[in-house]
Amino acid sequence: MYKAFTFSKPVHRHVAAVGVLAALLPAAVWAAPSAQKDLGKGPIQITADHLYAQNRPTQQAVYTGHVVMTQGDLVVHAARLTIDAVKGKVQQAVATGSPVALTMSSAGRHGYGDRLIYRPGSGKIVLQGDAHLWQKKNEVSGKQVVYFIHSQQTRVSASAGEKVRSIFYPAATAPSPPASAPARS
């Protein structure tokens, strides 16, 4: 079915595997509100030092070494990325590293964690292990940060006995004009 999944040896840099994922991931997988029109749209591009892919017993592609996954303005940097699919449909993408870094420019968000899980069916990104997510200067952190792409909602949880942390900065306001002196007559 997908001949690209029949590799038996690691494939090195500049692989033509982008076509494999382009076929597996629908364009709407990373869709976001219209205010963020480029977030996760367009073809998925992955570069890595190595790729191992298989079609049986499951469809799986494993990228290792300096992995960069890009779709629209969504960028993930990781040491390893595993894509699992069933009948050509991606069920999840799991990125690991020390740390995994995530950037969503149009949403003004960036973050990191020890592991990133992306589940296209639910449109969510899960950062696990020392997870941090920023929107501009504002930050949330905990053991796990879940970001829902479509609704732009965030859920943060902490380890047992720990607390989630948030830092919110007030919106910048224009300085008030100086009080004018009374007119002299």
C-alpha positions as CSV (number, residue, x, y, z in Angstrom):
1,M,0.0,0.0,0.0
2,Y,2.6,2.6,1.1
3,K,5.9,1.4,-0.5
4,A,7.8,4.0,1.5
5,F,7.1,2.0,4.7
6,T,9.0,-1.0,3.3
7,F,12.5,0.2,4.2
8,S,14.4,-2.4,6.1
9,K,17.5,-0.3,6.9
10,P,17.7,3.2,8.3
11,V,17.5,5.9,5.5
12,H,19.8,8.9,5.9
13,R,19.3,12.7,5.6
14,H,17.2,14.1,2.8
15,V,14.9,11.2,2.5
16,A,11.8,11.3,0.3
17,A,9.7,10.3,3.3
18,V,7.9,13.6,3.4
19,G,5.5,12.1,0.9
20,V,4.8,9.3,3.3
21,L,3.6,11.7,6.0
22,A,1.9,14.0,3.5
23,A,-0.2,11.0,2.5
24,L,-0.8,10.0,6.1
25,L,-1.6,13.4,7.7
26,P,-4.6,15.3,6.4
27,A,-4.1,19.1,5.9
28,A,-6.7,19.8,8.6
29,V,-4.8,17.8,11.2
30,W,-3.3,20.9,12.9
31,A,-6.1,23.3,11.9
32,A,-6.5,26.3,14.1
33,P,-8.9,29.3,14.4
34,S,-8.9,31.7,11.5
35,A,-6.9,34.2,13.5
36,Q,-4.1,31.8,13.3
37,K,-4.6,30.8,9.7
38,D,-1.1,29.3,9.1
39,L,-1.0,27.3,12.3
40,G,-0.5,23.7,11.2
41,K,-1.7,24.1,7.7
42,G,0.0,22.9,4.5
43,P,2.3,20.0,4.0
44,I,4.2,18.4,6.8
45,Q,8.0,18.5,6.3
46,I,10.3,16.4,8.5
47,T,14.1,16.4,8.4
48,A,16.2,14.1,10.5
49,D,19.5,12.2,10.4
50,H,17.8,8.8,10.0
51,L,14.4,7.3,9.2
52,Y,13.2,3.7,9.8
53,A,9.7,2.9,8.5
54,Q,7.6,-0.2,8.4
55,N,4.2,-1.1,7.1
56,R,3.6,-4.4,9.0
57,P,2.4,-5.3,11.6
58,T,1.6,-1.6,12.0
59,Q,2.4,1.5,10.0
60,Q,5.1,3.4,11.8
61,A,7.8,5.8,10.9
62,V,10.7,6.6,13.4
63,Y,12.9,9.6,12.8
64,T,16.0,10.0,14.9
65,G,18.8,12.6,15.2
66,H,18.1,16.4,15.0
67,V,14.5,15.9,14.0
68,V,12.5,19.0,12.8
69,M,8.9,18.7,12.0
70,T,7.2,21.7,10.3
71,Q,3.7,22.4,9.2
72,G,2.7,26.0,8.5
73,D,4.2,27.9,11.3
74,L,4.1,25.0,13.7
75,V,7.7,23.7,14.4
76,V,8.7,20.8,16.6
77,H,12.4,20.1,17.4
78,A,13.2,16.7,18.9
79,A,15.8,13.9,19.1
80,R,13.3,11.3,18.1
81,L,9.8,11.4,16.4
82,T,7.6,8.4,16.0
83,I,4.5,8.5,13.8
84,D,1.9,5.7,14.2
85,A,-0.8,5.2,11.6
86,V,-3.7,2.8,10.9
87,K,-4.9,2.4,7.3
88,G,-2.9,5.5,6.4
89,K,-4.4,7.7,9.1
90,V,-2.1,9.1,11.8
91,Q,-3.2,8.1,15.2
92,Q,-0.4,9.9,17.1
93,A,3.0,11.5,16.8
94,V,5.3,11.2,19.7
95,A,8.5,13.3,20.0
96,T,11.1,12.8,22.7
97,G,14.3,14.7,23.6
98,S,16.0,16.7,26.2
99,P,13.9,18.7,25.7
100,V,11.4,18.6,22.9
101,A,10.7,22.2,21.7
102,L,7.5,23.5,20.2
103,T,6.8,26.8,18.4
104,M,3.5,28.1,17.1
105,S,4.3,31.6,15.8
106,S,0.9,32.7,14.8
107,A,-0.5,31.8,18.2
108,G,2.5,33.5,19.9
109,R,3.2,30.3,21.7
110,H,6.3,28.2,22.4
111,G,7.1,25.5,24.9
112,Y,9.1,22.5,25.8
113,G,8.9,19.2,27.7
114,D,10.7,15.9,27.9
115,R,8.0,14.4,25.6
116,L,5.4,15.7,23.2
117,I,2.4,13.7,22.1
118,Y,0.2,14.9,19.2
119,R,-3.2,13.2,18.6
120,P,-4.8,14.4,15.4
121,G,-8.2,13.0,16.2
122,S,-8.6,15.3,19.2
123,G,-6.5,18.2,17.9
124,K,-4.4,18.3,21.0
125,I,-0.7,18.6,21.9
126,V,0.5,17.1,25.2
127,L,3.8,18.2,26.7
128,Q,5.0,15.9,29.5
129,G,7.8,16.0,32.1
130,D,9.0,19.5,33.1
131,A,6.4,20.9,30.7
132,H,6.3,24.7,30.0
133,L,4.1,26.6,27.6
134,W,4.3,30.4,26.9
135,Q,2.0,32.7,25.2
136,K,4.2,35.7,24.6
137,K,5.6,36.4,28.1
138,N,2.9,34.6,30.0
139,E,3.9,31.1,31.2
140,V,2.2,28.0,32.6
141,S,4.2,24.9,33.8
142,G,3.7,21.6,35.5
143,K,4.2,17.9,35.0
144,Q,1.9,17.9,32.0
145,V,0.6,20.7,29.8
146,V,-2.2,19.9,27.3
147,Y,-2.9,22.5,24.6
148,F,-6.1,22.1,22.5
149,I,-5.3,23.6,19.0
150,H,-8.8,24.3,17.9
151,S,-10.2,26.0,21.0
152,Q,-6.8,27.4,22.2
153,Q,-7.5,26.0,25.7
154,T,-4.8,24.8,28.0
155,R,-4.9,22.3,30.9
156,V,-2.0,22.0,33.3
157,S,-1.5,19.2,35.9
158,A,1.2,18.7,38.5
159,S,3.0,15.7,40.0
160,A,1.7,14.4,43.4
161,G,2.6,16.9,46.1
162,E,3.5,19.6,43.6
163,K,1.7,22.6,42.2
164,V,1.1,24.0,38.8
165,R,2.7,27.4,38.2
166,S,1.6,30.4,36.1
167,I,3.0,33.8,35.5
168,F,0.8,36.4,33.9
169,Y,2.0,39.8,32.9
170,P,-0.4,42.7,32.7
171,A,-1.1,44.0,29.2
172,A,1.1,47.0,28.3
173,T,-0.8,50.2,28.6
174,A,0.0,53.5,27.1
175,P,1.3,56.0,29.7
176,S,-1.3,58.5,30.7
177,P,-0.7,62.0,29.3
178,P,0.6,64.4,31.9
179,A,-2.1,66.5,33.5
180,S,-2.2,69.7,31.7
181,A,-1.5,72.8,33.7
182,P,-4.3,75.3,34.1
183,A,-4.4,77.9,31.5
184,R,-2.9,81.3,32.6
185,S,-4.8,84.4,31.9
